[in-house]
């Protein structure tokens, strides 16, 4: 039973355009959501996060939107750059337990020059 | 990945052998976790620790043991390796719970059990 779902295994966009990565969750106890970026042969690197009391968080080119009623969040990258090509994981936790993350399966983003 | 060191980076084991994956952090973090990542899957929690001397099971703990004798170290032991334990293992640490506390991951340990 997957509690965090990333239904798109891959996404390809042109450099300079917007990348939108989606994530759905089923556990209504989750109150904090994170996006991680992962390059091959490296560990995940934190990108951006959002608390369930917010609906948007922005950091430079990265914006995360949260729709609690739909149990859906999305990561927008504008403009996309070739260096953004990586696997992106959505993760969540509840009750402050950031040491017990639940991850989605990931989406491979390819940004073409 | 600053501050979380995993060794070895690569290991091949025969079925039934035992080994320990090492994880060390130098950031004085209380909270440490082990995850495994399999092809087409996200990371899944194996075991975690909320401080020295305290450990608990995650989502997929079978076949693994952990201990936390010091704040810095959190080794993961495979007592009798099985092919199903072929995976990439990631150690993570964070200084505290809740928002705003960055979770740092190590670079991963690639384990193959033949």
Interface residues (C-beta under 8 A of the other chain):
Chain A: X4 X6 X9 X32 X34 X36 X41 X42 X43 X44 X45 X46 X49 X51 X89 X91 X96 X97 X98 X99 X100 X101 X102 X103 X104 X105 X106
Chain B: X1 X4 X31 X32 X33 X35 X40 X41 X42 X43 X44 X45 X48 X49 X50 X58 X90 X92 X94 X97 X98 X99 X101 X102 X103 X105 X106 X107 X108
